[in-house]
Amino acid sequence: MVYKPKKSLMTEVISGLKKIQIPAFLVVCVTIVTLSPALLLAGDNGPCIECHTKPDKLKVAEKAKIDPVTGEIKVLSMLIDEATFKASAHGGEDFFCTDCHQDLDGKDVTEGHKPNLKPVDCITFCHDDPAEEYLQSTHVKLMRENNKDVPTCKDCHSGLSYHYTSVGEKSPRDVPRGTDPLHRKLTIDACGSCHQDYLNSYKNNAHGQVATLGHTTTDVPVCFDCHGKHKILNSSDPESKVGKERIIETCGNCHANANASFVKHVEHPQIKNIKYYKTLLAAVKNARSDPGNLKKVIKNPQTILCIVFVMYVGILAFTFSAFGLHSLLSWFAVVRDEYRRKEHGDDEQH
């Protein structure tokens, strides 16, 4: 009788796995082949970009779309600029076409997809929090009180992408990232299109002067860095980023040593605003009838800044005028002396 040692549990398990190795491999392969279109659509923009960047592969190059808010009919191009899309806020590695066009998931796209995609609702899909903040902002409140049309998301974001997108499409899809220097520059233009006075005064500030030169990286604050992106509130509101309760915190994001004295800095100087000087003159003119207004205007830091600016310009004007007059008189003196010297030389020769 020959002794046969017992097989260990581990040996039996390994032996069993070897028997099912080939069938399991075949099952996995079949599954991958079957689900590959869905997997590609769910986690890769490649198939979409492959067609939508080449006009010859598109059955429909343009499509008419009705704006659900305004009812305006627009003709949109189905072409995508790949470089622009990848540089946009939606072109990251964690964002896919099917995140918005969800009805394509699981569809057979070998012969093209449905001609009419499910409408994309940016607010419902992703941006419900910014939308709620915007609706609570001073922007919306004041415009409703004055019976004015409230700007929609596309009024700002489509305007930015219109300048940014190389194919010239007003598409929120291609809106650049918030840290993109071009995006930051265009937000200044977007805000300034309605707030022209504030845009002009911003350009008189150190921040705006640097930004105007083209330096719009995150090191230089633009409008939304101080005032907020969507929930923009009046400075009298306790939650406002530029209100007295939070202004030190806001400035402290860039200036580590910001304190109560630091935030007295005038963010929007009126030194070149003729309207403000007219207000000063009117307050002085009506000093007897309304002394309270004159005191209020005088205590305003803008007034002190304007007076200093006028004195500064006056000193510069006087200095250069005196220097110019002195140079002119010196030149006349040199010409006179030269003329007299020439006359004296002619007399000596005679």
Residue, then its C-alpha position, 0 to 999 in steps of 0.5 A: m500500500v502506497y501512502k498518498p499525502k493529503k492535499s492542502l486547502m490552498t493546493e485544491v483552490i489553485s487547482g480549481l482556479k486552473k480549471i476555470q481559467i480559460p472559460a473565465f477569460l473567454v467570458v471577460c473578452v465577450t463582455i468587453v467586446t459587447l460593452s465597449p461602445a457603452l464603456l467608450l461613451a461613458g468614460d472617453n470623449g474620443p469617439c465624440i471628438e473623432c466625428h465632431t472635429k471633422p465635417d466630412k464625418l458629420k451628417v448634420a454640420e449645423k442645427a437650429k436651436i430654440d432658446p427655452v428662455t427667450g424663444e430666440i432661434k439660433v443656428l449652432s455648428m456641430l463642429i468642435d475645436e478640440a484644442t479649445f475644448k480641452a483648454s476649457a472648464h469642461g475639457g478636463e480629464d474628469f468630465f465627459c460629453t455624456d455627463c451632459h448628453q446622458d441619453l446617448d449612454g447605452k445607445d448604438v452609435t455605429e450608425g450615428h446617434k439620435p438626431n435630437l439629443k436631450p436638451v442640456d440644462c446646465i443649472t439642473f445638471c451641475h450648476d444649481d448652487p451658483a444659480e441659487e447664489y446668483l438669484q440671491s445677489t444684489h444684481v438680480k434684486l436691484m434689476r427686478e426692483n427697477n423692472k429690468d431684464v435679469p441677465t441669464c447665465k449665457d449673457c455672461h458666460s457665452g459672451l466670454s466664450y464668444h471671444y475665447t472660442s477660435v471657431g467663433e461659437k457662443s457656446p457655454r461648452d467652451v467657457p475657459r477655466g476661472t484661473d485662465p488669464l484670458h478668462r480673467k481679462l474677459t470678466i473685466d470687460a464683461c463687468g465693465s460693459c454694464h459698470q463703465d464708471y467702475l471699470n474706469s476707476y478700477k483702471n486708476n487703481a494699482h490693481g487695474q493698472v497692472a491688469t490693463l497692461g495684460h497681467t491677469t494671472t491669479d496674482v492680480p485681482v480682477c472684479f470677481d476676486c473682490h466682489g464675488k462670482h455669483k453672489i455679489l452683494n452691496s457693500s452695506d450687506p454684512e455678507s458682502k466680501v467688500g463690506k466692513e465686516r469681511i473686507i479685511e478677510t477679502c484683502g487678506n487673501c492676497h495681502a497677509n498683513a491686511n488690517a483695519s488701516f490697510v483696508k482704508h485704501v480706496e479701491h475705485p479712485q474718482i480722481k479722473n471722474i469729472k462727475y465727482y468734481k462737479t459733486l464737490l463744487a455743488a457741495v461747496k456752492n450749497a454749503r450754507s443751505d446744506p452744511g451737512n452734505l458738505k461735511k459728508v463730502i469732505k470726510n469722504p476719502q475720495t475727496i481727500l484723494c481728489i484734492v491730493f491728486v489735483m495738488y500733485v498735478g498742479i505741482l507737476a504742471f507748475t514745475f514743468s512750466a517753470f522749468g520750460l520758462h526758465s529754459l526758454l529765457s536761458w535760450f533767449a539770454v544765450v542768443r542775446d549774448e551771442y548777438r552782442r558778442k558778434e556786434h562787439g567783434d565787428d566794432e573792434q574790426h572797424 
